[in-house]
Amino acid sequence: MNTDANPMPFELIELNGAMNHRLHESLADLQFLVPAGTSFDS
């Protein structure tokens, strides 16, 4: 039985979190750049 099936290294978890943070910031920037007619938030 393979109990510890390659747990993700802490560095990768941190990197993934940082990339997700950057992605959300980029999405926020995109929403800001979209013309005022189209709104993403209700």
Sequence and secondary structure as in RCSB ss.txt:
>XXXX:A:sequence
MNTDANPMPFELIELNGAMNHRLHESLADLQFLVPAGTSFDS
>XXXX:A:secstr
  SS     HHHHHHHHHHHHHHHHHHHHHHHHS TTS S  
